[in-house]
């Protein structure tokens, strides 16, 4: 599953935001933190591996300013 945020203002690309996804009793966390180096570039969308799980229980977004949003 891929998730991409769109923010407002100066941090429109939401760098520093965290995702916390709960599915099938497993919690995965990932931060929007693109990095670049020789032969490497990371995209802004975050990818979660769900395997055989076909339903997400909770997706929480922790924004860079500390506010939280649950989907």
N, CA, C and O atoms as a Tinker XYZ file with bonds, in Angstrom:
   284  protein
     1  N      0.835000   -1.159000    0.000000    73     2
     2  CA     0.000000    0.000000    0.000000    64     1     3
     3  C      0.890000    1.235000    0.000000    63     2     4     5
     4  O      1.869000    1.303000    0.743000    81     3
     5  N      0.550000    2.200000   -0.826000    73     3     6
     6  CA     1.310000    3.449000   -0.901000    64     5     7
     7  C      0.440000    4.603000   -0.412000    63     6     8     9
     8  O     -0.748000    4.678000   -0.725000    81     7
     9  N      1.049000    5.499000    0.359000    73     7    10
    10  CA     0.342000    6.651000    0.913000    64     9    11
    11  C      1.188000    7.887000    0.640000    63    10    12    13
    12  O      2.404000    7.878000    0.831000    81    11
    13  N      0.528000    8.950000    0.191000    73    11    14
    14  CA     1.226000   10.213000   -0.038000    64    13    15
    15  C      0.437000   11.341000    0.597000    63    14    16    17
    16  O     -0.772000   11.453000    0.393000    81    15
    17  N      1.115000   12.170000    1.363000    73    15    18
    18  CA     0.490000   13.314000    2.009000    64    17    19
    19  C      0.715000   14.576000    1.191000    63    18    20    21
    20  O      1.694000   14.689000    0.453000    81    19
    21  N     -0.195000   15.510000    1.331000    73    19    22
    22  CA    -0.025000   16.837000    0.757000    64    21    23
    23  C     -0.317000   17.829000    1.872000    63    22    24    25
    24  O     -1.430000   17.882000    2.396000    81    23
    25  N      0.688000   18.611000    2.228000    73    23    26
    26  CA     0.527000   19.576000    3.310000    64    25    27
    27  C      0.209000   20.963000    2.794000    63    26    28    29
    28  O     -0.066000   21.160000    1.610000    81    27
    29  N      0.252000   21.917000    3.703000    73    27    30
    30  CA    -0.033000   23.314000    3.369000    64    29    31
    31  C      1.158000   24.169000    3.775000    63    30    32    33
    32  O      1.941000   23.794000    4.648000    81    31
    33  N      1.280000   25.300000    3.143000    73    31    34
    34  CA     2.308000   26.263000    3.528000    64    33    35
    35  C      3.700000   25.855000    3.086000    63    34    36    37
    36  O      3.881000   25.211000    2.053000    81    35
    37  N      4.679000   26.243000    3.890000    73    35    38
    38  CA     6.079000   26.034000    3.528000    64    37    39
    39  C      6.457000   24.555000    3.430000    63    38    40    41
    40  O      7.297000   24.187000    2.610000    81    39
    41  N      5.849000   23.710000    4.252000    73    39    42
    42  CA     6.178000   22.276000    4.239000    64    41    43
    43  C      5.105000   21.499000    3.473000    63    42    44    45
    44  O      4.556000   20.527000    3.992000    81    43
    45  N      4.810000   21.914000    2.264000    73    43    46
    46  CA     3.761000   21.283000    1.459000    64    45    47
    47  C      4.052000   19.824000    1.153000    63    46    48    49
    48  O      3.125000   19.053000    0.902000    81    47
    49  N      5.339000   19.422000    1.168000    73    47    50
    50  CA     5.691000   18.036000    0.854000    64    49    51
    51  C      5.754000   17.162000    2.104000    63    50    52    53
    52  O      6.120000   15.990000    2.013000    81    51
    53  N      5.410000   17.701000    3.257000    73    51    54
    54  CA     5.221000   16.990000    4.527000    64    53    55
    55  C      6.457000   16.249000    5.028000    63    54    56    57
    56  O      6.330000   15.235000    5.713000    81    55
    57  N      7.634000   16.734000    4.702000    73    55    58
    58  CA     8.859000   16.087000    5.182000    64    57    59
    59  C      8.869000   16.111000    6.708000    63    58    60    61
    60  O      8.632000   17.150000    7.326000    81    59
    61  N      9.144000   14.968000    7.300000    73    59    62
    62  CA     9.178000   14.827000    8.750000    64    61    63
    63  C      7.926000   14.219000    9.344000    63    62    64    65
    64  O      7.916000   13.879000   10.527000    81    63
    65  N      6.866000   14.071000    8.560000    73    63    66
    66  CA     5.635000   13.453000    9.066000    64    65    67
    67  C      5.855000   11.947000    9.253000    63    66    68    69
    68  O      6.634000   11.325000    8.531000    81    67
    69  N      5.162000   11.385000   10.225000    73    67    70
    70  CA     5.223000    9.946000   10.488000    64    69    71
    71  C      3.879000    9.304000   10.161000    63    70    72    73
    72  O      2.823000    9.905000   10.362000    81    71
    73  N      3.936000    8.075000    9.656000    73    71    74
    74  CA     2.754000    7.238000    9.491000    64    73    75
    75  C      2.859000    6.089000   10.486000    63    74    76    77
    76  O      3.938000    5.533000   10.688000    81    75
    77  N      1.744000    5.738000   11.103000    73    75    78
    78  CA     1.673000    4.548000   11.952000    64    77    79
    79  C      0.483000    3.729000   11.468000    63    78    80    81
    80  O     -0.668000    4.118000   11.669000    81    79
    81  N      0.758000    2.613000   10.841000    73    79    82
    82  CA    -0.276000    1.770000   10.244000    64    81    83
    83  C     -0.425000    0.503000   11.080000    63    82    84    85
    84  O      0.562000   -0.165000   11.389000    81    83
    85  N     -1.669000    0.177000   11.443000    73    83    86
    86  CA    -1.960000   -1.056000   12.165000    64    85    87
    87  C     -2.848000   -1.920000   11.293000    63    86    88    89
    88  O     -3.913000   -1.489000   10.852000    81    87
    89  N     -2.399000   -3.158000   11.044000    73    87    90
    90  CA    -3.170000   -4.102000   10.224000    64    89    91
    91  C     -2.814000   -5.513000   10.659000    63    90    92    93
    92  O     -1.638000   -5.868000   10.747000    81    91
    93  N     -3.830000   -6.312000   10.928000    73    91    94
    94  CA    -3.602000   -7.703000   11.303000    64    93    95
    95  C     -2.788000   -7.864000   12.567000    63    94    96    97
    96  O     -2.047000   -8.838000   12.703000    81    95
    97  N     -2.910000   -6.920000   13.506000    73    95    98
    98  CA    -2.175000   -7.003000   14.763000    64    97    99
    99  C     -0.728000   -6.546000   14.673000    63    98   100   101
   100  O     -0.001000   -6.611000   15.665000    81    99
   101  N     -0.299000   -6.088000   13.513000    73    99   102
   102  CA     1.074000   -5.630000   13.306000    64   101   103
   103  C      1.073000   -4.116000   13.129000    63   102   104   105
   104  O      0.251000   -3.573000   12.391000    81   103
   105  N      1.992000   -3.438000   13.804000    73   103   106
   106  CA     2.127000   -1.987000   13.687000    64   105   107
   107  C      3.400000   -1.686000   12.896000    63   106   108   109
   108  O      4.480000   -2.183000   13.215000    81   107
   109  N      3.249000   -0.860000   11.859000    73   107   110
   110  CA     4.393000   -0.415000   11.064000    64   109   111
   111  C      4.476000    1.100000   11.153000    63   110   112   113
   112  O      3.457000    1.787000   11.086000    81   111
   113  N      5.700000    1.627000   11.304000    73   111   114
   114  CA     5.908000    3.073000   11.345000    64   113   115
   115  C      6.889000    3.450000   10.250000    63   114   116   117
   116  O      7.854000    2.732000    9.986000    81   115
   117  N      6.630000    4.585000    9.618000    73   115   118
   118  CA     7.511000    5.065000    8.565000    64   117   119
   119  C      7.449000    6.584000    8.526000    63   118   120   121
   120  O      6.384000    7.181000    8.686000    81   119
   121  N      8.604000    7.198000    8.310000    73   119   122
   122  CA     8.674000    8.656000    8.258000    64   121   123
   123  C      8.882000    9.130000    6.831000    63   122   124   125
   124  O      9.609000    8.507000    6.057000    81   123
   125  N      8.234000   10.241000    6.488000    73   123   126
   126  CA     8.449000   10.876000    5.187000    64   125   127
   127  C      9.782000   11.608000    5.297000    63   126   128   129
   128  O      9.853000   12.694000    5.872000    81   127
   129  N     10.838000   11.011000    4.743000    73   127   130
   130  CA    12.164000   11.584000    4.866000    64   129   131
   131  C     12.980000   11.218000    3.626000    63   130   132   133
   132  O     13.756000   10.263000    3.644000    81   131
   133  N     12.796000   11.979000    2.563000    73   131   134
   134  CA    13.542000   11.665000    1.340000    64   133   135
   135  C     15.029000   11.967000    1.509000    63   134   136   137
   136  O     15.414000   12.975000    2.101000    81   135
   137  N     15.842000   11.080000    0.983000    73   135   138
   138  CA    17.286000   11.285000    0.994000    64   137   139
   139  C     17.823000   10.998000   -0.387000    63   138   140   141
   140  O     17.214000   10.260000   -1.161000    81   139
   141  N     18.926000   11.565000   -0.684000    73   139   142
   142  CA    19.566000   11.331000   -1.979000    64   141   143
   143  C     21.050000   11.105000   -1.765000    63   142   144   145
   144  O     21.663000   11.711000   -0.886000    81   143
   145  N     21.609000   10.248000   -2.556000    73   143   146
   146  CA    23.048000   10.039000   -2.582000    64   145   147
   147  C     23.381000    9.435000   -3.937000    63   146   148   149
   148  O     22.508000    9.331000   -4.798000    81   147
   149  N     24.584000    9.052000   -4.131000    73   147   150
   150  CA    25.011000    8.479000   -5.394000    64   149   151
   151  C     24.173000    7.237000   -5.720000    63   150   152   153
   152  O     24.160000    6.276000   -4.950000    81   151
   153  N     23.486000    7.258000   -6.841000    73   151   154
   154  CA    22.638000    6.158000   -7.325000    64   153   155
   155  C     21.457000    5.830000   -6.402000    63   154   156   157
   156  O     20.950000    4.709000   -6.427000    81   155
   157  N     21.018000    6.795000   -5.593000    73   155   158
   158  CA    19.901000    6.538000   -4.699000    64   157   159
   159  C     19.020000    7.775000   -4.601000    63   158   160   161
   160  O     19.515000    8.887000   -4.421000    81   159
   161  N     17.727000    7.575000   -4.719000    73   159   162
   162  CA    16.763000    8.636000   -4.467000    64   161   163
   163  C     15.511000    7.996000   -3.903000    63   162   164   165
   164  O     15.042000    6.985000   -4.426000    81   163
   165  N     14.972000    8.564000   -2.858000    73   163   166
   166  CA    13.791000    8.029000   -2.203000    64   165   167
   167  C     12.602000    8.921000   -2.547000    63   166   168   169
   168  O     12.708000   10.147000   -2.516000    81   167
   169  N     11.484000    8.309000   -2.872000    73   167   170
   170  CA    10.267000    9.052000   -3.217000    64   169   171
   171  C      9.568000    9.558000   -1.956000    63   170   172   173
   172  O      9.793000    9.044000   -0.861000    81   171
   173  N      8.723000   10.565000   -2.123000    73   171   174
   174  CA     7.937000   11.078000   -0.998000    64   173   175
   175  C      6.794000   10.148000   -0.586000    63   174   176   177
   176  O      6.508000   10.076000    0.609000    81   175
   177  N      6.120000    9.430000   -1.493000    73   175   178
   178  CA     5.105000    8.478000   -1.021000    64   177   179
   179  C      5.753000    7.390000   -0.166000    63   178   180   181
   180  O      6.869000    6.946000   -0.438000    81   179
   181  N      5.032000    6.973000    0.868000    73   179   182
   182  CA     5.512000    5.926000    1.772000    64   181   183
   183  C      4.848000    4.612000    1.369000    63   182   184   185
   184  O      3.658000    4.588000    1.055000    81   183
   185  N      5.608000    3.529000    1.377000    73   183   186
   186  CA     5.095000    2.212000    0.986000    64   185   187
   187  C      5.103000    1.272000    2.184000    63   186   188   189
   188  O      6.114000    1.148000    2.876000    81   187
   189  N      3.973000    0.611000    2.428000    73   187   190
   190  CA     3.848000   -0.396000    3.479000    64   189   191
   191  C      3.614000   -1.752000    2.836000    63   190   192   193
   192  O      2.833000   -1.868000    1.891000    81   191
   193  N      4.277000   -2.767000    3.335000    73   191   194
   194  CA     4.049000   -4.132000    2.877000    64   193   195
   195  C      2.977000   -4.790000    3.732000    63   194   196   197
   196  O      3.127000   -4.892000    4.950000    81   195
   197  N      1.901000   -5.236000    3.105000    73   195   198
   198  CA     0.797000   -5.847000    3.846000    64   197   199
   199  C      0.707000   -7.354000    3.673000    63   198   200   201
   200  O     -0.048000   -8.007000    4.393000    81   199
   201  N      1.459000   -7.924000    2.736000    73   199   202
   202  CA     1.392000   -9.366000    2.513000    64   201   203
   203  C     -0.011000   -9.813000    2.169000    63   202   204   205
   204  O     -0.626000   -9.280000    1.246000    81   203
   205  N     -0.524000  -10.787000    2.901000    73   203   206
   206  CA    -1.858000  -11.329000    2.653000    64   205   207
   207  C     -2.970000  -10.538000    3.340000    63   206   208   209
   208  O     -4.148000  -10.839000    3.148000    81   207
   209  N     -2.613000   -9.533000    4.135000    73   207   210
   210  CA    -3.608000   -8.735000    4.849000    64   209   211
   211  C     -4.349000   -7.847000    3.858000    63   210   212   213
   212  O     -3.724000   -7.135000    3.071000    81   211
   213  N     -5.664000   -7.886000    3.893000    73   211   214
   214  CA    -6.447000   -7.106000    2.933000    64   213   215
   215  C     -7.240000   -5.972000    3.575000    63   214   216   217
   216  O     -8.039000   -5.318000    2.905000    81   215
   217  N     -7.022000   -5.734000    4.879000    73   215   218
   218  CA    -7.744000   -4.658000    5.547000    64   217   219
   219  C     -6.826000   -3.962000    6.545000    63   218   220   221
   220  O     -6.103000   -4.607000    7.305000    81   219
   221  N     -6.871000   -2.633000    6.525000    73   219   222
   222  CA    -6.092000   -1.834000    7.465000    64   221   223
   223  C     -7.004000   -1.472000    8.624000    63   222   224   225
   224  O     -8.137000   -1.040000    8.416000    81   223
   225  N     -6.508000   -1.648000    9.851000    73   223   226
   226  CA    -7.307000   -1.315000   11.029000    64   225   227
   227  C     -7.255000    0.184000   11.312000    63   226   228   229
   228  O     -8.298000    0.813000   11.489000    81   227
   229  N     -6.065000    0.759000   11.357000    73   227   230
   230  CA    -5.902000    2.186000   11.664000    64   229   231
   231  C     -4.700000    2.722000   10.909000    63   230   232   233
   232  O     -3.670000    2.056000   10.802000    81   231
   233  N     -4.841000    3.932000   10.386000    73   231   234
   234  CA    -3.709000    4.651000    9.806000    64   233   235
   235  C     -3.651000    6.003000   10.504000    63   234   236   237
   236  O     -4.549000    6.833000   10.358000    81   235
   237  N     -2.577000    6.210000   11.266000    73   235   238
   238  CA    -2.405000    7.457000   11.993000    64   237   239
   239  C     -1.304000    8.269000   11.318000    63   238   240   241
   240  O     -0.270000    7.725000   10.928000    81   239
   241  N     -1.536000    9.579000   11.182000    73   239   242
   242  CA    -0.540000   10.501000   10.648000    64   241   243
   243  C     -0.128000   11.421000   11.781000    63   242   244   245
   244  O     -0.972000   12.054000   12.414000    81   243
   245  N      1.172000   11.494000   12.035000    73   243   246
   246  CA     1.712000   12.423000   13.016000    64   245   247
   247  C      2.456000   13.491000   12.225000    63   246   248   249
   248  O      3.535000   13.245000   11.686000    81   247
   249  N      1.870000   14.669000   12.166000    73   247   250
   250  CA     2.403000   15.755000   11.352000    64   249   251
   251  C      3.655000   16.346000   11.989000    63   250   252   253
   252  O      3.855000   16.201000   13.195000    81   251
   253  N      4.501000   17.010000   11.205000    73   251   254
   254  CA     5.744000   17.582000   11.745000    64   253   255
   255  C      5.520000   18.557000   12.898000    63   254   256   257
   256  O      6.411000   18.731000   13.730000    81   255
   257  N      4.350000   19.197000   12.968000    73   255   258
   258  CA     4.091000   20.138000   14.063000    64   257   259
   259  C      3.588000   19.441000   15.336000    63   258   260   261
   260  O      3.309000   20.100000   16.337000    81   259
   261  N      3.472000   18.086000   15.291000    73   259   262
   262  CA     3.042000   17.320000   16.447000    64   261   263
   263  C      1.568000   16.962000   16.459000    63   262   264   265
   264  O      1.149000   16.102000   17.235000    81   263
   265  N      0.775000   17.602000   15.617000    73   263   266
   266  CA    -0.654000   17.257000   15.560000    64   265   267
   267  C     -0.821000   15.872000   14.948000    63   266   268   269
   268  O      0.025000   15.410000   14.182000    81   267
   269  N     -1.931000   15.214000   15.298000    73   267   270
   270  CA    -2.182000   13.858000   14.826000    64   269   271
   271  C     -3.526000   13.770000   14.127000    63   270   272   273
   272  O     -4.468000   14.498000   14.442000    81   271
   273  N     -3.585000   12.862000   13.176000    73   271   274
   274  CA    -4.810000   12.623000   12.401000    64   273   275
   275  C     -4.962000   11.116000   12.265000    63   274   276   277
   276  O     -4.019000   10.440000   11.855000    81   275
   277  N     -6.121000   10.578000   12.599000    73   275   278
   278  CA    -6.385000    9.152000   12.475000    64   277   279
   279  C     -7.380000    8.920000   11.355000    63   278   280   281
   280  O     -8.419000    9.575000   11.273000    81   279
   281  N     -7.038000    7.977000   10.496000    73   279   282
   282  CA    -7.883000    7.666000    9.337000    64   281   283
   283  C     -8.376000    6.240000    9.497000    63   282   284
   284  O     -9.110000    5.741000    8.644000    81   283
